[in-house]
Amino acid sequence: MAIVVNLDVMMAKRKMSLNELSEKVDITLSNLSILKTGKAKAIRFSTLNSICRVLECQPGDILEFQEDEG
């Protein structure tokens, strides 16, 4: 099972840079980058809430479940 993070897709749709989102969500650039690249092991609901508020989207727009191939 794999959770795919589509944060970069939503940022592109909203024409928002990583730096701008980092400032608006009040999360460090390095932590946001880890989330964006899909290397994060977890995300706080409060962080997800802030990202969704700033990007005007739903959690499902950012997080997606994909079955492992095998």
TIZATI-847470 format. One record per residue (C-alpha): residue number from 1; x, y, z. Coordinates in nm, 4 decimals, always signed. Layout:
<recs>
 resi       xx       yy       zz
  NUM        X        Y        Z
...
</recs>
This chain:
<recs>
 resi       xx       yy       zz
    1  +0.0000  +0.0000  +0.0000
    2  +0.1265  +0.3436  -0.0808
    3  +0.0047  +0.6927  -0.0091
    4  +0.1054  +0.9300  -0.2867
    5  +0.1453  +1.2997  -0.2088
    6  +0.0242  +1.5262  -0.4898
    7  +0.1210  +1.8515  -0.3208
    8  +0.3280  +1.9633  -0.6195
    9  +0.0240  +1.9203  -0.8481
   10  -0.1960  +2.1390  -0.6272
   11  +0.0788  +2.3983  -0.5916
   12  +0.1141  +2.4144  -0.9698
   13  -0.2632  +2.4503  -1.0136
   14  -0.2623  +2.7399  -0.7666
   15  +0.0606  +2.8840  -0.9137
   16  +0.2201  +2.8870  -0.5679
   17  +0.5868  +2.8341  -0.4933
   18  +0.7249  +2.6187  -0.2136
   19  +0.8557  +2.9323  -0.0412
   20  +0.5166  +3.1048  -0.0575
   21  +0.3299  +2.8000  +0.0742
   22  +0.5888  +2.7566  +0.3500
   23  +0.5305  +3.1134  +0.4695
   24  +0.1505  +3.0933  +0.4516
   25  +0.1277  +2.7558  +0.6272
   26  +0.4025  +2.8418  +0.8780
   27  +0.5994  +2.5222  +0.8192
   28  +0.9716  +2.5069  +0.7530
   29  +1.0817  +2.4872  +0.3929
   30  +1.2691  +2.1638  +0.4598
   31  +0.9654  +1.9924  +0.6180
   32  +0.7408  +2.1078  +0.3363
   33  +0.9949  +1.9802  +0.0837
   34  +1.0006  +1.6392  +0.2549
   35  +0.6222  +1.6274  +0.2310
   36  +0.6205  +1.7420  -0.1312
   37  +0.8687  +1.4769  -0.2417
   38  +0.6679  +1.2020  -0.0712
   39  +0.9419  +1.1185  +0.1795
   40  +0.7340  +1.2098  +0.4856
   41  +0.6257  +0.9245  +0.7106
   42  +0.3365  +1.1200  +0.8647
   43  +0.1517  +1.4510  +0.8534
   44  -0.0334  +1.6247  +1.1336
   45  -0.3990  +1.6981  +1.0709
   46  -0.3344  +2.0592  +1.1688
   47  -0.0678  +2.0856  +0.8971
   48  -0.2960  +1.9209  +0.6408
   49  -0.5756  +2.1557  +0.7462
   50  -0.3526  +2.4614  +0.6946
   51  -0.2299  +2.3398  +0.3553
   52  -0.5878  +2.2743  +0.2393
   53  -0.6990  +2.6166  +0.3628
   54  -0.4178  +2.7976  +0.1817
   55  -0.4479  +2.5952  -0.1405
   56  -0.8301  +2.5960  -0.1230
   57  -0.8531  +2.2206  -0.1745
   58  -0.9600  +1.8980  -0.0069
   59  -0.7246  +1.6469  +0.1619
   60  -0.8019  +1.4020  -0.1194
   61  -0.6589  +1.6523  -0.3665
   62  -0.3238  +1.6182  -0.1911
   63  -0.3192  +1.2585  -0.0658
   64  -0.3980  +0.9579  -0.2832
   65  -0.3964  +0.5848  -0.2093
   66  -0.2424  +0.3557  -0.4716
   67  -0.2251  -0.0228  -0.4496
   68  +0.1213  -0.1723  -0.4676
   69  +0.1825  -0.3569  -0.7889
   70  +0.2784  -0.7110  -0.7330
</recs>
